[in-house]
Amino acid sequence: MARRIATNTAVDREGLLEFLRSEKRAVLTTYRKDGGLQMSPVVYGVDDRGRVLVSTYPSRAKAANIRRRPQVSLCILGADFDDAWVQINGLATVIDLPDSVEVLVEYFRAVGGEHPNWQEYREAMVTQGKSVIVVEIESWGPIATGGFPATLAQE
């Protein structure tokens, strides 16, 4: 049986956004007060401006960490462990109520499409006290898959 060859595919911003829009799961990395890393599994969406959006609550560690230090990284993952993945890096902002409501509408559209009752959704976001993290992408690595190095694949 042929061994699976690892890949690293460099992409431009449009290629990156196409890949990001095809996935919804990521691990968000922020910095704790002591400088250590804090990771959170998240569901994300990409808005029309190419920003990554993550719904959260204002009291979550990721929100507090971003308010203190806005540098973040996300490892975008597919549904299966061996799917393609990419790391993106950027600056994040936490948007709280009331300003978060319309950005949360954008988040929902990016993740789940159209809601059957937008007024009900907006009210639920206010009732839940939701915030949203907005990540401006600054850099990214190649879109990668796991496997053997090409030099070992034929052995």
Secondary structure, DSSP 8 states (H G I E B T S, - for coil): ----B-EEE---HHHHHHHHHH--EEEEEEE-TTS-EEEEEEEEEE-TTS-EEEEE-TTSHHHHHHHH--EEEEEEE-SSTTS-BEEEEEEEEEE-TTTHHHHHHHHHHHHH---S-HHHHHHHHHHHT-EEEEEEEEEE--EEE-SB-TTTTT-
